[in-house]
Amino acid sequence: MSLAARMRDSVLLERAAALLLGAWLRLCHATTRWQGEGLESLRKACAEGPVIVLLWHSRTVIGAHTLPLDAASFAVLHDPAPAGRLAGATVARIGVRPMRIAATDAPTAVLRRVLSEMKAGTSLIVTGDGPDGPAHVLRGPPLDWIRVAGCPVFLFAVSVARQRRLSSWDRLLFPLPFTRGAFVYRRWTGAVPRRPTAEQASAARSALSAALMQVTADCDAMIGLPPGP
């Protein structure tokens, strides 16, 4: 039986895996020499109300450790599949609340839940292309949440010089310790009309996707890496 199948059937195994992964990520974060951009801008925005932090799925593993968790309450949306539950359980150990969202959930119900969380003051961490891809293709739901919430949107990327890429659909970046790292939080200056036409929605999606790609490339460049997924 595969590890994913065992985790699906065992809460104890899921917790043990989250404990081990969390310990590894803490080691990596603590032994990395970090440089960053935009953290104070994110802090200021969080002081005024909830925000949406948008990133590509490939950069999710170590990103939560750079959040200003002392400045705001954050929740991360994750899939109920074993890998998604593991990610949720791992970030929960550092103070980010997991929010389980299934692909089979009705879009209107998900939208109501997202808006309810944000009205309560919770900022959301959202992957633009998760949970199943295709990689770097911005899906419709995040755009809808941004459109309806009307809150500040921060594009986020994180990178480390020493890393491994997993053989997943997104080539998930897995960090190694004792290295150099960078992160970027950049406020998106674009907008999504409240009731966009099909052309306006397509243009907003393209602009947001291009901006997120640029943030990711800039983050890699900060530590001398070529642009990557």
Secondary structure as a PSIPRED ss2 file (coil, helix, strand):
# PSIPRED VFORMAT (PSIPRED V4.0)

   1 M C   1.000  0.000  0.000
   2 S C   1.000  0.000  0.000
   3 L H   0.000  1.000  0.000
   4 A H   0.000  1.000  0.000
   5 A H   0.000  1.000  0.000
   6 R H   0.000  1.000  0.000
   7 M H   0.000  1.000  0.000
   8 R H   0.000  1.000  0.000
   9 D H   0.000  1.000  0.000
  10 S C   1.000  0.000  0.000
  11 V H   0.000  1.000  0.000
  12 L H   0.000  1.000  0.000
  13 L H   0.000  1.000  0.000
  14 E H   0.000  1.000  0.000
  15 R H   0.000  1.000  0.000
  16 A H   0.000  1.000  0.000
  17 A H   0.000  1.000  0.000
  18 A H   0.000  1.000  0.000
  19 L H   0.000  1.000  0.000
  20 L H   0.000  1.000  0.000
  21 L H   0.000  1.000  0.000
  22 G H   0.000  1.000  0.000
  23 A H   0.000  1.000  0.000
  24 W H   0.000  1.000  0.000
  25 L H   0.000  1.000  0.000
  26 R H   0.000  1.000  0.000
  27 L H   0.000  1.000  0.000
  28 C H   0.000  1.000  0.000
  29 H H   0.000  1.000  0.000
  30 A H   0.000  1.000  0.000
  31 T C   1.000  0.000  0.000
  32 T E   0.000  0.000  1.000
  33 R E   0.000  0.000  1.000
  34 W E   0.000  0.000  1.000
  35 Q E   0.000  0.000  1.000
  36 G E   0.000  0.000  1.000
  37 E E   0.000  0.000  1.000
  38 G C   1.000  0.000  0.000
  39 L H   0.000  1.000  0.000
  40 E H   0.000  1.000  0.000
  41 S H   0.000  1.000  0.000
  42 L H   0.000  1.000  0.000
  43 R H   0.000  1.000  0.000
  44 K H   0.000  1.000  0.000
  45 A H   0.000  1.000  0.000
  46 C H   0.000  1.000  0.000
  47 A H   0.000  1.000  0.000
  48 E H   0.000  1.000  0.000
  49 G C   1.000  0.000  0.000
  50 P C   1.000  0.000  0.000
  51 V C   1.000  0.000  0.000
  52 I E   0.000  0.000  1.000
  53 V E   0.000  0.000  1.000
  54 L E   0.000  0.000  1.000
  55 L E   0.000  0.000  1.000
  56 W C   1.000  0.000  0.000
  57 H H   0.000  1.000  0.000
  58 S H   0.000  1.000  0.000
  59 R H   0.000  1.000  0.000
  60 T C   1.000  0.000  0.000
  61 V C   1.000  0.000  0.000
  62 I C   1.000  0.000  0.000
  63 G H   0.000  1.000  0.000
  64 A H   0.000  1.000  0.000
  65 H H   0.000  1.000  0.000
  66 T H   0.000  1.000  0.000
  67 L C   1.000  0.000  0.000
  68 P C   1.000  0.000  0.000
  69 L C   1.000  0.000  0.000
  70 D C   1.000  0.000  0.000
  71 A C   1.000  0.000  0.000
  72 A C   1.000  0.000  0.000
  73 S E   0.000  0.000  1.000
  74 F E   0.000  0.000  1.000
  75 A E   0.000  0.000  1.000
  76 V E   0.000  0.000  1.000
  77 L E   0.000  0.000  1.000
  78 H E   0.000  0.000  1.000
  79 D C   1.000  0.000  0.000
  80 P C   1.000  0.000  0.000
  81 A C   1.000  0.000  0.000
  82 P H   0.000  1.000  0.000
  83 A H   0.000  1.000  0.000
  84 G H   0.000  1.000  0.000
  85 R H   0.000  1.000  0.000
  86 L H   0.000  1.000  0.000
  87 A H   0.000  1.000  0.000
  88 G H   0.000  1.000  0.000
  89 A H   0.000  1.000  0.000
  90 T H   0.000  1.000  0.000
  91 V H   0.000  1.000  0.000
  92 A H   0.000  1.000  0.000
  93 R C   1.000  0.000  0.000
  94 I C   1.000  0.000  0.000
  95 G C   1.000  0.000  0.000
  96 V C   1.000  0.000  0.000
  97 R E   0.000  0.000  1.000
  98 P E   0.000  0.000  1.000
  99 M E   0.000  0.000  1.000
 100 R E   0.000  0.000  1.000
 101 I C   1.000  0.000  0.000
 102 A C   1.000  0.000  0.000
 103 A C   1.000  0.000  0.000
 104 T C   1.000  0.000  0.000
 105 D C   1.000  0.000  0.000
 106 A C   1.000  0.000  0.000
 107 P H   0.000  1.000  0.000
 108 T H   0.000  1.000  0.000
 109 A H   0.000  1.000  0.000
 110 V H   0.000  1.000  0.000
 111 L H   0.000  1.000  0.000
 112 R H   0.000  1.000  0.000
 113 R H   0.000  1.000  0.000
 114 V H   0.000  1.000  0.000
 115 L H   0.000  1.000  0.000
 116 S H   0.000  1.000  0.000
 117 E H   0.000  1.000  0.000
 118 M H   0.000  1.000  0.000
 119 K H   0.000  1.000  0.000
 120 A C   1.000  0.000  0.000
 121 G C   1.000  0.000  0.000
 122 T E   0.000  0.000  1.000
 123 S E   0.000  0.000  1.000
 124 L E   0.000  0.000  1.000
 125 I E   0.000  0.000  1.000
 126 V E   0.000  0.000  1.000
 127 T E   0.000  0.000  1.000
 128 G C   1.000  0.000  0.000
 129 D C   1.000  0.000  0.000
 130 G C   1.000  0.000  0.000
 131 P C   1.000  0.000  0.000
 132 D C   1.000  0.000  0.000
 133 G C   1.000  0.000  0.000
 134 P C   1.000  0.000  0.000
 135 A C   1.000  0.000  0.000
 136 H C   1.000  0.000  0.000
 137 V C   1.000  0.000  0.000
 138 L C   1.000  0.000  0.000
 139 R C   1.000  0.000  0.000
 140 G H   0.000  1.000  0.000
 141 P H   0.000  1.000  0.000
 142 P H   0.000  1.000  0.000
 143 L H   0.000  1.000  0.000
 144 D H   0.000  1.000  0.000
 145 W H   0.000  1.000  0.000
 146 I H   0.000  1.000  0.000
 147 R H   0.000  1.000  0.000
 148 V H   0.000  1.000  0.000
 149 A H   0.000  1.000  0.000
 150 G C   1.000  0.000  0.000
 151 C C   1.000  0.000  0.000
 152 P C   1.000  0.000  0.000
 153 V E   0.000  0.000  1.000
 154 F E   0.000  0.000  1.000
 155 L E   0.000  0.000  1.000
 156 F E   0.000  0.000  1.000
 157 A E   0.000  0.000  1.000
 158 V E   0.000  0.000  1.000
 159 S E   0.000  0.000  1.000
 160 V E   0.000  0.000  1.000
 161 A C   1.000  0.000  0.000
 162 R C   1.000  0.000  0.000
 163 Q E   0.000  0.000  1.000
 164 R E   0.000  0.000  1.000
 165 R E   0.000  0.000  1.000
 166 L C   1.000  0.000  0.000
 167 S C   1.000  0.000  0.000
 168 S C   1.000  0.000  0.000
 169 W C   1.000  0.000  0.000
 170 D C   1.000  0.000  0.000
 171 R C   1.000  0.000  0.000
 172 L C   1.000  0.000  0.000
 173 L E   0.000  0.000  1.000
 174 F E   0.000  0.000  1.000
 175 P E   0.000  0.000  1.000
 176 L C   1.000  0.000  0.000
 177 P C   1.000  0.000  0.000
 178 F C   1.000  0.000  0.000
 179 T E   0.000  0.000  1.000
 180 R E   0.000  0.000  1.000
 181 G E   0.000  0.000  1.000
 182 A E   0.000  0.000  1.000
 183 F E   0.000  0.000  1.000
 184 V E   0.000  0.000  1.000
 185 Y E   0.000  0.000  1.000
 186 R E   0.000  0.000  1.000
 187 R E   0.000  0.000  1.000
 188 W C   1.000  0.000  0.000
 189 T C   1.000  0.000  0.000
 190 G C   1.000  0.000  0.000
 191 A C   1.000  0.000  0.000
 192 V C   1.000  0.000  0.000
 193 P C   1.000  0.000  0.000
 194 R C   1.000  0.000  0.000
 195 R C   1.000  0.000  0.000
 196 P C   1.000  0.000  0.000
 197 T C   1.000  0.000  0.000
 198 A H   0.000  1.000  0.000
 199 E H   0.000  1.000  0.000
 200 Q H   0.000  1.000  0.000
 201 A H   0.000  1.000  0.000
 202 S H   0.000  1.000  0.000
 203 A H   0.000  1.000  0.000
 204 A H   0.000  1.000  0.000
 205 R H   0.000  1.000  0.000
 206 S H   0.000  1.000  0.000
 207 A H   0.000  1.000  0.000
 208 L H   0.000  1.000  0.000
 209 S H   0.000  1.000  0.000
 210 A H   0.000  1.000  0.000
 211 A H   0.000  1.000  0.000
 212 L H   0.000  1.000  0.000
 213 M H   0.000  1.000  0.000
 214 Q H   0.000  1.000  0.000
 215 V H   0.000  1.000  0.000
 216 T H   0.000  1.000  0.000
 217 A H   0.000  1.000  0.000
 218 D H   0.000  1.000  0.000
 219 C H   0.000  1.000  0.000
 220 D H   0.000  1.000  0.000
 221 A H   0.000  1.000  0.000
 222 M H   0.000  1.000  0.000
 223 I C   1.000  0.000  0.000
 224 G C   1.000  0.000  0.000
 225 L C   1.000  0.000  0.000
 226 P C   1.000  0.000  0.000
 227 P C   1.000  0.000  0.000
 228 G C   1.000  0.000  0.000
 229 P C   1.000  0.000  0.000
